Amino acid sequence: IITGLARFIQHPEVTIKGDKAEISFHILGPLTHIKVENCVEGTENCVTETVMIPQKTRIKRETVRTVYDFMATVGLVDSEAKRLLFSFWMYDDDVLLMLNM
């Protein structure tokens, strides 16, 4: 489920590979922060972490990346590729993209 698609994110594509979903998209403009919310399925037990993306690794305009590539770029690891809720937003514009895998 992809909700809250914002004007600066275009052409989202979801590819199912076995039990994993790979999501790619065009990012129009740099992202400065990422919020990762890891929830235990079927419960309200969630752990949320906000990470600032260093200037040197910020995703530039017109870059297409998968969620996993993006996380690796900002120094996060999802080795199990479990169900995670990712919220990407630009603080300046207060724009939100939620990817529910």
Secondary structure as GFF3:
##gff-version 3
##sequence-region A 1 101
A	DSSP	beta_strand	2	3	.	.	.	ID=ss1
A	DSSP	beta_strand	9	17	.	.	.	ID=ss2
A	DSSP	beta_strand	20	27	.	.	.	ID=ss3
A	DSSP	beta_strand	33	39	.	.	.	ID=ss4
A	DSSP	beta_strand	46	52	.	.	.	ID=ss5
A	DSSP	three_ten_helix	55	57	.	.	.	ID=ss6
A	DSSP	beta_strand	63	66	.	.	.	ID=ss7
A	DSSP	alpha_helix	67	73	.	.	.	ID=ss8
A	DSSP	beta_strand	85	90	.	.	.	ID=ss9
A	DSSP	beta_strand	95	100	.	.	.	ID=ss10
###
